[in-house]
């Protein structure tokens, strides 16, 4: 089964009134023009088993995560209690994936690749700010302030917006940056779940995952493979308060299916529940059990809300869910390779940045545009 860019993921469809072709003009940077700074935001992860408990403390200290009446005074105590109780179990998970999270190294690779891509057309520097572990937001701000920029682009690496992820990272940035010595004009990219190049990057990785399945005589074109889009869960209360996350996750899955041109059975589910109460459903676990009961034998899981490998993909899906699927009788269980620093994904991030920079001043390239008549 071969997926590829369809109408749902072409640049012209994303901007229907304008077709743009870029012609690269090679020339040096203008010494009189300041560079653009780009800050990539990510969750962060413990860099050792000893770092798991303080990482969890930072996580559960976040007012965008733990927030209810009168919690402000109790939050540090509550966060320390929850972190200490969960640390041993979470350490076991990280021990299964090498004793630490790879998210820092992988995000730094994304930053390096993005900077290289951006510098083909404009002078840019890319920084990494982690929400709950090093390099923390204040460390990223210190690095940014060592340079002079004409503009900062804030780019959270969460395709779908949620106040608990993108919102939390941006809130922390604004709290810390409020005391900056020389604040720089800033633009923010809130989400990119429907960006054509991002969708193409996901399709590309899904095709790599599908290559692990062999065609069956009874199922031409791998049409029997169930496509399971798994996203990080959220409490229902967050969604009911107006958070657009679930809507955007479901839209992402729909756009990816259209972009790839697949007709396979597919569904969206949620994982990584971390607290009591009602959370988004169905869960990945219940979805696997239901598919097994329906005699599904081959499944490809697509971690649709994760652009970088972390414990959610490497342990929760590739180890825990894989074991559950095997016990349930699912014959072949595969996981889509993460986007990480795939060239197509880096191109998507670069296009997002260039679009924001170009909204204020033209990048160092010639844009040849042809307007299409809207019918």
N, C-alpha and C positions, 0 to 999 in steps of 0.2 A: 504494500500500500504506500503510495507516494504522495505526501502532502507538499504543497508549495504555495507561494504567494498568490492569493486570489484577490478579488476586488476588495474584500474586507480589510486587507492589510497593505494597500498601496498608498503612497504619499498623496496621490491625487484625490483618493477617496477621503483621506483625512482632512484635506483642505480643498473641498470640491470646486471652489471658485478660482483656484490658481494652480497652474502646473509650473514647477520650478526645476530648472536644470542648473547645476553648479559647475562652473568651470574654474578649476584651481589656478590661481595666478601665483607663481613662485616669486617671492621677494622677501627681503629681510624685515624684521620687526621695526616699526617706527619708534625711534628712540624717544620721541616726545610724547608718545602715547603710552599710558600706563597699562599694565596687564590686567587681565580678568582673573579673579580668584573663584574657585569652585570648591564647595564643601560638600562631601558625600557623607550622609548620615546613615548609621546602621545601629543595630541593637547592641553589638558587642558580645563578648563571651569570655569565660574564664580561660586564662592562659596556663593554668595548672590545676590539679585537683584541690590544692590548698586555696585557690582563688574562688572556688565554687561558692562557699558561704558568703564572703563579702560581695561577690557578684549578685547573689540572690538578695542580699540586704539592700543593695542599690536599687534592684528591680522593684522590690516591695516597698521601698521608700518613695517611689514615684507618685506624686499626687494625681497624675493622670491615670494611674493604675489602681491605687487604693484611695478611694475618695467617697466618704459618706459623712453625714453630720457629726461634728465634734471629733473627727479622726485626726485633725491636725496635731493636737497635743499628744495623742497616743500613737501616731504613725511610727516614730522611731522604735518604740517598744514593740509594737506589733510586727514591724518589719524584721526586727532581730529575732523574735520568737518564731515567725514563719520560716525565716532563712535557716535557723538552727535545726528546726524540725525536718525540713526538706533536704538539707545539705547532703546527708549520707546517701539517700536514694538517687539524687541527681549526680553525685560523684560517681556512682556506679554506671550511670549512663555515659558520662564523659570518659570513664575508664575503658568502655567498650569501643570508643572511637579515637583512641590514642592518648587519653589522659588530658586533653584540653580541647577547646574549640578552635577550628581552623579559620574562624570568621575574620580575624584581624588580617592574617596573611592574604586571604582571598580578596578582602576588600582593598587592601593596599595594592594588590595586583590590578584590580579594577581601576583604581585611581591612577596607577602608572600608565595603564593602557589608554585610559581616557585622556590623560594629559598629552600623551603622544599623538592621539588622534586630533585633539583640539589644536595642537601647535602646528598642524598642517595649514591652518587658516587664521589663527590669531594667537597672540601671546597669552598663555594661560598657565596657571598653577593649580593643582588639585590637592586638596587636603581631606583627611578622614577624621570624623568626629563620631565616637561611639557613645551610646547613651548610658550604658551601665558598666563598662569596663574600658580599659586603656586602649587607645588614647581617648580620654574623656573630652567632653566639649570644651572645658576650660583649657586643656592642652592644645586643642585645635585652634582656639582663638589666639593663644600665644604664638603659635606658628604663623597664623594669618597676619598678626600684627607686626611680624618681622619684615613684612613686605608692604609695598604701596600699590593699591589696586584702584582702578577707576570704578570697578563694580564687583560685587560679590553675587554669585549664584548659589543658592541653597538647594541642594538636590537630595532629598531623602530617598534611600534605595528601597522604598516600599511601593510597588506598582499601584496598589489600591490605598486610598486614604482612610486612615482611622485616627481618631483623637488619641488612641492608646499607643500608636507607633509614630507616624509622621507628626501628629499633633504634639506628642510628648517631646520628640526630638527638637522640634522648632520652638516649643515653649522653653526648653532648657537653654537653647541657643540665645533666645531673646533675653532671658534672665541674666545670663553670663555676659552677653555682648552689650548690655545696657551701660556698663562701666568702661567700655573700650576707650582707649585714648584718642584714637582717630577713626571714628565710625565711618564706614564706607557705604554708599548707596547699595541697596540689596534687593534682589528679586528672588522669589521662591517658586519652585516647581512642586506643586502639591501632590500630583499623581500622574501616572503615565500608562495606566492599564489599557488604554485604547490607542496608544501610539503605534503606527504601522510597523516601524522597525522593531519595536519590542515584540509585537505579535509575530513577526517573521522569525525573530530569534527563538521564541517558544516553539513555533512550528518546526524549526530546524532541529531543536533538541528532541522534540517528540518523535521526529523521523529517526533520529539516532536510537531512541529507545525502542521504536517499532522494529528496527533492524535486528533486534535480538530474537524476534519471533520468526519461526519458519511458517511458510504458507501451508495450509492443510487442504487436502482435496475437497473436503466438505465445506471449506470456508475460503473462497477465493478472495484475494486482496486483504487478508487478515481482518475480515469484517467481524469475526467473532471476538476480537480482542476488546475487552471493556476498558474504556478510558475514564479513570477516576481522578478528578481534579481535587486535590486536597489543599485546603487553606488553613492558616492558623485560626483557631476559634476565638470567639469573643463572648462575653456575657450578653444575654438578651437585653438586659437593661441598657447597655451602651447603644445597641441598635435602636431600641425604642425611644431613646433620647435624640435620635436623628442622625446617628453616625451612618455614613453612606457605604461603609465597608462591604456589607453583604451584597448590596446591589451591584457594587463595582466588581466584586469577585465573580458573581454570576454573569455579569456582562463580559468579563474577561474570557471566561470559558466559552461563552457563545461566540465571541469574536474569533477566538483561536480555532474553534471548530469550522467556522466559515472560512477563515484564512487558509486552513489546511485542506479544506474540501473533503473532510471525512464524514461518513455516515454511520460510524460505529456507535453502539450504545455508550452513553456517557452520563456522568452525574457529578455533582459538586458535593463535597463533604468537608468536615472540619476536624481539626486535631488540636493537641496541646492544651487541653483544659487544665487550668492551674488553681482553681478555687471552687468552692461550693456554689450552688445556685444553678439557675437555668443558663445554659450556653447554647450557641448555635448548633443546629442539628441538620442532617444526620452526622454522626461522628464517623471518622474513618473506620473505627472498629466495627460499628454496627453495619456500615456499608459493606465491608468485607464479608461479614457473616451472612448478610442478606444475599449477596451475590453468590456465595458458596451454596446457600440453600436453593438458589435458582439454577444451580449446576453450571455456573460460569467457571471456566477452566483456565482462562488466560486474562491477565489484568496488567495494564500499564498505569502506574500512579504518576500524576503530574503535580509536583509541588508548586501550585500556581501563585501562591503569595510570597514565595521565597526566591530571591534572585541569587543567593549565595548559600553554599552548603554550611550547615550548622547542625546542632544536635537534633533539630526537628526533622531534617532530611536524613542525616547519617545514622541516627539511632531510632527515632520514633517510626520512621517509614522503612528504612532499609534494613533494620534489624528487628524491631519489635513487631511492626505490621507484617513484615515478611514471614516471621515465625508464626504469627496468628493465621496468615493466609495458608501456610503449609498445613497447619493442624486442621484447618477447616476443609481441606481437600482441594484447594486451588492449585492446579498443576504447574502453572508458570506465572510468577510474580516478578514484574520488572519495575524499575523506577527511572523516570526520565532524568538524564544527566542535568545537573544544575546549570544555570546560565553562566555563573561565575564571570570569567573574563572572555566569553565567546566574542569574536569580532563583531558579529551582528548586534549583540547587545551593547557593546561599547559604541558602535555607530549610533544606536538609538539614544544613548545618554549624550553623545556629542551633539546630535541633532537637537535634543531638548535644550542644551546649553546655548547652542548657536542661535536658536530661535529667540531665546530670552535676550541675549546680547544684541541680536539684530534688531530687536524691537526698539532699542535705544540708539544704537549706532551701527553702521554697516560693518560686517567682518571683513577681513583682508582677503576677499575673493570677489569675482565678478558674478553677479546673479543675472542669468538670462531668463526672463520670464515670458510666458505666453499665456494670456488670459483666455479662458474658455468661456464661451457663452452659456450661461445658465439657462436651461430650457425649463 
